[in-house]
Amino acid sequence: MDCKLLADNIIGNVEKVIYGKNRQIRLVLTAMLAGGHVLLDDIPGTGKTSLAKALAKSISGDVRRIQFTPDLLPSDITGINYFDQKTTDFIFRRGP
């Protein structure tokens, strides 16, 4: 399937749920296709979670939300290498 056709199909699926946010949908999809991460930042009630869920459903993905707290460390999100004394090896524990 043509890449543009695939992208247009995904955008069409998301636009069935999210109205009036074509630019944001295209930017999020572009970032994902480029292998990047996306941080949706806006005031409450503007459809950030709905956009993420609709896009994830369109690509058979999943959505995970992170509740930021004062004691949250960067390694809690990105993951961490820790030393396992039993195997004497480093093991990577993924974040959410």
C-alpha positions in Angstrom: 0.0 0.0 0.0 1.2 3.5 -0.9 2.6 5.4 2.1 0.5 8.5 1.4 -2.6 6.4 1.0 -1.9 4.7 4.3 -1.3 8.0 6.1 -4.5 9.4 4.6 -6.4 6.4 5.8 -5.0 6.8 9.3 -5.8 10.5 9.3 -9.3 9.8 8.1 -9.9 7.2 10.9 -8.7 9.7 13.5 -10.8 12.5 12.1 -13.9 10.4 12.6 -13.4 10.9 16.3 -11.4 14.2 16.5 -13.0 17.2 14.8 -11.2 20.4 13.8 -7.6 19.2 14.7 -6.3 18.2 11.3 -3.0 20.1 11.8 -2.4 18.4 15.1 -3.3 15.0 13.7 -0.9 15.4 10.8 1.9 16.6 13.1 1.5 13.7 15.5 1.4 11.2 12.7 4.5 12.8 11.1 6.4 12.6 14.4 5.4 8.9 14.8 6.4 8.0 11.2 9.8 9.7 11.8 10.4 7.5 14.8 10.0 10.3 17.3 8.1 10.6 20.5 5.2 13.0 21.0 4.2 15.1 24.0 0.7 16.5 23.7 0.6 19.7 25.9 -2.5 21.8 26.0 -5.2 23.0 28.5 -7.6 20.5 29.9 -10.5 19.3 27.8 -9.0 19.9 24.3 -8.9 16.3 23.2 -5.3 15.2 23.8 -6.2 11.8 25.3 -8.9 11.3 22.6 -6.4 12.0 19.9 -3.9 9.6 21.3 -6.4 6.9 21.8 -7.9 7.3 18.3 -4.5 7.3 16.7 -3.4 4.2 18.6 -6.5 2.4 17.7 -6.0 3.3 14.0 -2.5 1.7 14.0 -3.4 -1.2 16.4 -1.2 0.4 19.1 -1.8 1.1 22.7 -1.8 4.2 24.9 -0.2 4.6 28.2 -0.6 7.7 30.4 2.0 8.9 32.9 0.8 10.7 35.9 3.6 13.0 36.9 4.4 13.3 40.6 7.1 15.1 42.5 9.0 11.9 43.2 9.0 10.6 39.6 12.4 10.1 38.2 13.4 10.2 34.5 14.4 6.5 34.7 10.8 5.7 35.8 9.8 6.8 32.3 12.7 5.8 30.0 13.7 2.6 31.8 16.9 1.7 33.6 19.8 -0.8 33.4 20.3 -2.5 36.7 22.8 -5.1 37.9 21.5 -8.6 38.6 23.8 -10.2 41.2 22.5 -13.7 40.4 23.4 -13.5 36.7 26.2 -11.0 37.1 24.8 -9.1 34.2 23.0 -5.8 33.5 19.3 -6.1 32.7 17.2 -3.3 31.2 13.8 -2.7 32.8 11.6 -0.7 30.5 9.5 2.2 31.6 5.8 2.4 30.9 
